[in-house]
Structures are given as structure tokens and as C-alpha cells.
């Protein structure tokens, strides 16, 4: 959430920066509510001052032995008037809060200007796409003979789910284990096991609610339909990991926190119908190893660059060609001030496809969560929060299969994964 004080101080400037990312702030509505808020605030203060003045006069009258009944009658009606003003003030504050909850983060000054993915900027590439002397298969055709079963998954759950069997399932598990081992042993993240079901408050804190409820899978506590508070399956463990610091005040010495978790992720993919319907690229359930950093504001952009390197390290271990993209203002996610996407080469598509997204949200999530720390001067400040995939396991599996395929339908297992595969060096059909 943006700082309300910033909007009050520079509403026009904030609106202009938001337009860079394709969001039109309703300036007139905000100004009208802000004017009403100020009027009510002034009325409250004036009424409180009148009550105090009358109370002082009553005291003076009593000290002189005079009758203060008339003054007391005036004071007696003030509490009810104050109550109505406070209720009106709270209502205006709630409406302002609803507006702010729908407003995205401001782009960092270093983010390239643009309207869509066409305006994103390539930062660097690593590795050369492989050349094949045979007709390349996509991961669906390769996987059919290796244990990738969409038909069974459809009978169980419907479209956009998959069942993996045998050595292919083990390869999927091996990828997650490699990612966790590298992030914890080499990059200093603490491995966590978190709930897969979270509250609305947790999702509000990280920005998925209220704006993106249609993308979530909702469940309910209680034995009967409609009973209990709404709960949600996590769309990413960013939600659970980042909310570790919700309503907390940490010591400055506690920063940075580096947290990681391997979890399933659940997304309804509302609005994406017709996109990537074939295979494992865009599914309702997928696994991801998430990286989260809780950083000091003065160090968060250094942390972002490090996080991108932490994700890249996995791709390099697996010898997967990839590139790093700086997203433009028009392609930023709701909570992000700056984002880098990592895109891996997929031979069957002859294209780079996203496999990780690393973002600095600055204080946007922290303000929603009231996640703070006490600085060296003893003052309380908002933390900066960062998140990134380290990596999406299913998409990494897709990339491993397609980049390591052979003419006979077998797939070479990258060296980095063989210790997790009991030495197995290839997957063979059947």
C-alpha cells in the first residue's frame, strides 16, 4: 500500500507515476474524500476544544460557588456529537483505505518506461540454445513415454493438472531438492515448512487481496457450506513466508532475513483461458521453491540483484540457456517497484519463457502488514520485502526435458541432478 502522506503531499506526481504503469488514479474521488476527512478532523478537534474549554469554565464557576448547570448542559450533548463525528470520520477513513488497497506500487526510477512486454529490456543472456539434428519434440510428447500423464490427472481434477510417475516424478523431486540445497547451503536462506492454507489477512498483506481474489482457490473452515471464515490455498509461498513478519517489530540487527520454502502453489488462472493450455507451462497446481528476503530499506536493491543471481545459479547448474529481463513500468506486478524476469530457452517453442520473477516491493507490502524494525536511532521504520522464484519446479522440468532430449526419445539427466537420482544418467521411454 502506498503511503497516504505521500498522496496528500504530491497527489499529482503520484498519479503521473502510476500512469506510467497503466493505472489511472481517480484523483477527484481521492481529493473529495480527503477534503471530507480534513473537514471532519477539524470539526472533531474544534468540538474537543469546546468541551475542554467548557469543562474549565465549569470548574472555575464551581470554585467561585456559582451555578454551572447551564454550562454542564452544553457539555452533556458533546459526547454524542463527538461519537457521530468519529463514526463519520471512520467511514471516510475506510473508504480511503479501500481506494489505497486497489492502487499498485510506484515504479522505481530505474524501471524502463513502457506499456507492455514488448517494452521490457533484456539485461543479459547466458548459454547457447542447443542445436538438434532431428525433429524436436515438446515436453508433452517427450513426457508421454516417460511418465507424464495428463489423462489420469483430468479424471482426478480436470484440466490443467498433471500426474508424474516413476523416474520422471523422481526427477521433479530432485529438481526441488537441488534448488533447496543451493539456496540454503550456498546463499544463506533458512528452509521453512509453511501452511498451504492461509487467511484473507495474509493475502491482503502481500497484495493478492482484495484485487486478485478471482485468481485464488478459496476454501472454508467449518463443517457446513458457508460456515467459518474464508481461507485460501496459497498461490505462492511468498504469502506465508513474507507474513512471518506481519505485525512484528524486529531489531535492525535481525535484518536481512532470507527465507525459502518448497511448496505446491494453487492458481485459478482467471483470465488466462486459451493461454498455454498444452502441457505444464500454466497449471492450476505447480511446485515452486520460493525465495523471500526481508531487508533494510537502504540495502533492498542490492538484495534484489543478489536474488536474481541466486535464481540464475540454479539455471547455470542445470546448463539451461536463459536470459534476464528488466520489466517495464507497464508490465510490473501489482506490489512490485522493480522486477527482473528470468526466461529459459524452450527448444520446442523456439522461445525464451519465464521461469522466475524476482521483485522488490519496497515498503508496499510491509505497510499493509505493519512489518517494521527499530533502527539504530530507536525509531520504528517499515521493512522492505523482496520475493523471487528459485525456481518454478514444473517449468524447470519442462526445460530440462526439452533441452536434453535425444532422437530416440530419451532424455539426458544433467550432472547436477544425478546425485539425487541414485546415479541415473538418463530417462528412457517405457
C-alpha positions in Angstrom: 0.0 0.0 0.0 1.2 3.5 -0.8 1.9 5.9 2.0 -1.2 8.1 2.4 1.0 11.0 3.4 2.7 10.9 0.0 -0.6 11.1 -1.8 -1.6 14.1 0.3 1.7 15.8 -0.3 2.1 15.1 -4.0 -1.1 13.7 -5.4 -0.4 14.9 -9.0 3.1 13.5 -9.0 1.9 10.1 -7.7 -0.9 10.0 -10.3 1.6 10.7 -13.1 3.9 7.9 -11.9 1.0 5.5 -11.7 0.0 6.4 -15.3 3.5 5.1 -16.3 2.4 1.7 -15.3 -1.0 1.9 -16.9 -3.1 2.8 -13.8 -5.4 5.8 -13.7 -5.8 7.0 -10.1 -9.2 8.6 -9.5 -7.8 11.9 -8.3 -11.1 13.6 -8.0 -12.5 10.8 -5.7 -9.4 10.9 -3.6 -9.5 14.7 -3.3 -13.1 14.7 -2.3 -12.6 12.1 0.4 -9.5 13.8 1.6 -11.4 17.1 1.8 -14.2 15.4 3.8 -11.6 13.8 6.1 -9.9 17.1 6.8 -13.3 18.8 7.5 -14.3 16.0 9.9 -10.9 16.1 11.6 -11.2 19.9 12.1 -14.8 19.5 13.4 -13.7 16.9 15.9 -10.8 19.0 17.1 -12.9 22.1 17.5 -15.6 20.1 19.4 -13.0 18.6 21.7 -11.5 22.1 22.3 -15.0 23.4 23.1 -15.6 20.5 25.5 -12.3 21.3 27.3 -13.0 25.0 27.4 -16.5 24.4 28.9 -15.1 21.9 31.4 -12.6 24.5 32.5 -15.4 27.1 32.8 -17.4 24.7 34.9 -14.5 24.2 37.2 -14.0 27.9 37.6 -17.7 28.5 38.3 -17.7 25.9 41.0 -14.6 27.3 42.6 -16.4 30.6 42.8 -19.5 29.0 44.2 -21.6 29.8 41.1 -24.2 27.6 39.4 -22.6 25.7 36.5 -25.8 23.9 35.4 -26.1 25.8 32.1 -22.5 25.1 31.2 -22.9 21.4 32.1 -26.0 21.2 29.8 -23.8 22.3 26.9 -21.1 19.8 27.8 -23.6 17.0 28.2 -24.5 16.9 24.5 -20.9 17.0 23.2 -20.2 13.2 23.7 -23.0 12.3 21.3 -21.9 14.8 18.8 -18.3 13.6 19.0 -19.5 10.0 18.6 -21.3 10.9 15.3 -18.2 12.8 14.1 -15.9 9.9 14.9 -18.2 7.4 13.1 -18.3 9.6 10.0 -14.5 10.0 10.2 -14.0 6.3 10.5 -16.3 5.8 7.5 -14.3 8.2 5.4 -11.0 6.6 6.5 -12.4 3.2 5.5 -13.3 4.5 2.0 -9.8 5.9 1.6 -8.4 2.6 2.7 -10.4 0.8 0.1 -9.1 3.1 -2.6 -5.5 2.6 -1.4 -5.9 -1.2 -1.3 -6.6 -1.1 -5.1 -3.7 1.2 -6.0 -0.5 -0.6 -7.2 3.1 0.2 -6.1 5.0 3.1 -7.7 7.7 2.0 -10.1 11.3 2.6 -9.1 13.1 5.3 -11.1 15.4 2.7 -12.7 12.5 0.8 -14.2 12.3 1.3 -18.0 9.2 3.1 -19.3 6.8 1.0 -21.4 3.3 -0.2 -21.8 3.7 -4.0 -22.4 6.0 -7.0 -22.6 7.3 -5.5 -25.9 9.0 -2.7 -24.0 10.8 -5.0 -21.5 14.6 -4.7 -21.6 17.0 -7.6 -22.0 19.8 -7.3 -19.4 22.0 -10.3 -20.3 22.0 -13.9 -21.7 23.7 -17.0 -20.6 24.3 -20.2 -22.7 23.7 -21.0 -26.3 20.4 -22.7 -27.3 21.2 -26.4 -28.3 21.1 -27.5 -31.9 19.4 -30.7 -32.8 19.8 -32.9 -35.9 16.3 -34.3 -35.5 12.8 -33.1 -35.2 12.4 -31.5 -31.7 9.6 -32.7 -29.5 7.9 -30.6 -26.9 7.7 -31.8 -23.3 4.2 -33.2 -23.7 5.3 -35.6 -26.5 8.5 -36.4 -24.7 6.8 -36.9 -21.4 4.1 -39.2 -22.6 6.5 -42.1 -22.8 8.4 -41.1 -19.6 5.6 -41.0 -17.1 3.8 -37.6 -17.8 0.1 -38.4 -17.6 -2.5 -35.6 -18.3 -5.4 -38.1 -18.9 -5.3 -39.5 -15.4 -5.0 -36.0 -13.9 -8.0 -34.9 -15.9 -10.1 -37.7 -14.5 -9.0 -36.8 -11.0 -9.2 -33.0 -11.1 -10.0 -31.7 -14.6 -7.9 -29.6 -17.0 -4.5 -28.1 -16.1 -3.3 -30.7 -13.8 -0.7 -33.5 -14.3 0.3 -36.8 -12.8 4.1 -37.7 -12.9 5.2 -41.3 -12.5 8.4 -43.3 -11.9 11.7 -41.7 -12.7 10.1 -38.6 -14.1 8.4 -38.0 -10.7 11.8 -38.5 -9.1 13.4 -36.0 -11.4 10.7 -33.5 -10.4 11.6 -34.1 -6.7 15.3 -34.0 -7.5 14.9 -30.5 -9.0 13.3 -29.2 -5.9 15.9 -30.8 -3.7 18.7 -29.3 -5.7 17.1 -25.8 -5.5 16.6 -26.0 -1.7 20.2 -27.3 -1.2 21.7 -24.5 -3.2 19.6 -21.7 -1.7 20.2 -22.9 1.9 23.8 -24.1 1.8 25.3 -21.5 -0.6 23.0 -18.4 -0.5 22.1 -18.3 3.2 18.4 -18.9 3.1 16.6 -20.6 6.0 14.5 -23.5 4.8 10.9 -23.3 6.1 7.9 -25.6 6.1 4.7 -23.4 5.9 0.9 -23.9 5.8 -0.6 -24.3 2.3 -3.8 -22.7 3.5 -3.8 -19.0 4.7 -6.1 -16.4 5.9 -7.5 -13.4 4.0 -5.4 -11.2 6.2 -2.2 -12.9 5.0 -3.2 -12.4 1.3 -4.2 -8.8 2.0 -0.7 -8.2 3.5 1.1 -9.3 0.3 -1.4 -7.7 -2.1 -3.3 -10.6 -3.6 -6.5 -9.4 -1.8 -8.7 -7.7 -2.4 -7.8 -7.0 -6.0 -7.0 -10.6 -7.3 -9.4 -12.8 -5.4 -10.6 -14.3 -8.7 -7.1 -15.9 -9.1 -7.3 -17.8 -5.8 -8.7 -21.1 -4.7 -11.0 -20.4 -1.7 -11.8 -23.0 1.0 -13.8 -22.7 4.2 -13.3 -23.7 7.8 -16.3 -25.4 9.4 -18.4 -28.4 8.7 -21.1 -26.8 6.6 -21.1 -24.8 3.5 -20.8 -21.1 4.2 -19.7 -21.7 7.8 -16.5 -20.2 9.1 -14.1 -17.6 7.8 -12.8 -17.8 4.2 -9.4 -19.4 3.8 -7.3 -19.7 0.6 -4.8 -22.1 -0.9 -1.5 -20.3 -1.3 -0.8 -19.0 -4.8 2.9 -19.0 -3.8 4.8 -19.4 -0.5 5.7 -15.7 -0.8 2.5 -15.2 1.0 3.3 -17.4 4.0 7.0 -16.5 4.2 6.5 -12.8 3.9 3.8 -12.8 6.5 6.3 -14.2 9.1 6.9 -10.5 9.9 3.3 -9.3 9.9 2.6 -7.1 12.9 6.2 -7.5 14.1 8.9 -5.1 15.1 12.3 -6.6 14.6 15.7 -5.4 15.6 17.8 -3.8 12.9 20.4 -6.5 13.7 17.9 -9.1 12.6 17.9 -7.9 9.0 18.2 -9.2 6.4 16.0 -12.3 6.8 16.4 -14.9 4.0 13.7 -17.5 3.8 12.9 -20.3 1.4 10.3 -23.0 1.1 9.3 -25.7 -1.4 5.5 -25.8 -1.7 2.8 -26.5 -4.1 1.1 -23.4 -5.5 -2.5 -23.1 -6.5 -3.8 -20.6 -9.0 -7.2 -20.5 -10.8 -5.6 -18.6 -13.7 -8.7 -16.5 -14.2 -8.5 -14.5 -17.4 -5.8 -16.8 -18.9 -8.1 -19.2 -20.8 -6.6 -20.2 -24.1 -3.1 -19.4 -23.0 -0.6 -22.3 -22.6 -3.3 -24.9 -22.3 -0.9 -27.6 -23.6 1.3 -29.2 -21.0 2.8 -28.0 -17.8 3.6 -24.3 -18.6 0.4 -22.9 -16.9 -1.3 -25.2 -14.4 -3.7 -24.8 -11.5 -1.3 -26.7 -9.2 2.5 -26.5 -9.5 5.5 -26.6 -7.3 7.9 -23.8 -6.6 10.9 -23.1 -4.4 10.4 -19.6 -3.3 12.9 -17.1 -2.0 11.9 -14.2 0.3 14.1 -11.5 1.7 13.2 -9.0 4.4 15.7 -6.2 4.0 16.8 -2.9 5.4 15.5 -0.1 3.1 19.0 1.1 2.3 20.0 -2.4 1.1 17.0 -3.7 -0.7 18.1 -3.0 -4.3 21.4 -4.7 -3.6 19.4 -7.7 -2.3 17.3 -7.7 -5.5 20.4 -8.1 -7.7 21.7 -10.9 -5.4 18.3 -12.7 -5.5 18.4 -12.7 -9.3 21.9 -14.2 -9.1 20.6 -16.8 -6.7 17.9 -17.9 -9.2 20.4 -17.8 -12.1 22.7 -20.1 -10.2 20.2 -22.9 -10.5 19.8 -22.5 -14.2 23.6 -22.5 -14.7 23.9 -25.6 -12.6 21.5 -27.3 -15.0 23.2 -25.8 -18.0 20.0 -24.3 -19.2 20.3 -21.3 -21.6 18.4 -18.3 -20.2 18.2 -14.5 -20.2 17.4 -11.8 -17.6 14.8 -9.3 -18.5 14.0 -6.0 -16.7 10.3 -5.4 -16.8 9.0 -2.1 -18.0 6.6 0.1 -16.0 3.5 -1.3 -17.8 4.4 -4.9 -17.1 5.1 -4.7 -13.4 3.2 -6.8 -10.9 0.8 -5.0 -8.5 3.1 -5.0 -5.5 6.4 -4.6 -7.3 8.5 -1.5 -7.5 11.1 -3.3 -9.7 11.1 -6.8 -11.2 13.5 -8.9 -13.2 12.2 -12.0 -15.0 14.4 -15.0 -15.8 13.4 -16.7 -19.0 14.6 -20.1 -20.0 15.1 -21.4 -23.6 12.4 -23.9 -24.7 13.5 -25.6 -28.0 10.1 -26.7 -29.0 8.7 -23.2 -28.8 12.0 -21.6 -30.1 11.5 -19.0 -27.5 12.5 -17.9 -24.0 9.8 -18.4 -21.4 9.5 -17.1 -17.9 10.8 -19.4 -15.1 11.4 -16.9 -12.3 10.3 -13.5 -11.4 12.3 -11.5 -8.7 10.8 -8.4 -7.3 11.5 -5.6 -4.8 8.2 -4.5 -3.2 10.0 -1.8 -1.1 7.6 -0.9 1.8 4.4 -1.6 -0.1 3.7 -5.0 1.5 5.3 -4.0 4.8 2.8 -1.1 5.2 -0.1 -3.4 4.6 1.3 -5.9 7.1 2.7 -3.4 9.6 6.0 -5.1 9.4 8.6 -2.9 11.0 12.0 -2.7 12.6 13.7 -0.4 15.1 16.6 1.4 13.6 19.9 2.4 15.2 18.3 5.7 16.5 15.5 3.8 18.1 12.9 4.9 15.6 10.5 2.4 14.0 10.7 2.0 10.2 8.9 -0.1 7.7 11.0 -3.0 6.2 11.4 -3.7 2.5 10.2 -7.1 1.2 11.5 -9.0 -1.8 10.5 -12.2 -3.4 11.5 -14.5 -6.2 11.3 -18.0 -7.6 14.3 -20.1 -7.1 12.8 -21.8 -9.3 9.4 -22.9 -10.6 9.9 -26.7 -10.5 7.5 -27.7 -13.2 8.8 -25.2 -15.7 12.3 -26.2 -14.9 11.4 -29.9 -15.6 10.0 -28.8 -18.9 13.2 -27.0 -19.8 15.4 -30.0 -18.7 13.4 -32.4 -20.8 13.3 -30.2 -24.0 17.0 -29.1 -23.8 18.3 -32.6 -23.1 16.3 -34.7 -25.5 17.7 -37.2 -27.9 16.5 -38.6 -31.2 15.3 -41.9 -29.6 13.0 -40.1 -27.1 15.4 -40.5 -24.2 16.5 -37.5 -22.1 19.9 -37.0 -20.6 19.8 -36.1 -16.9 22.0 -33.0 -16.1 25.1 -33.8 -14.0 23.9 -31.6 -11.1 20.8 -33.8 -10.6 22.4 -37.3 -10.8 23.3 -37.4 -7.1 19.6 -37.0 -6.4 18.7 -39.7 -8.9 20.8 -42.6 -7.4 23.3 -42.0 -10.2 20.7 -42.4 -13.0 22.1 -40.6 -16.1 19.1 -40.7 -18.5 15.3 -41.2 -18.7 14.2 -43.7 -21.3 10.8 -44.3 -22.8 8.9 -47.1 -21.2 
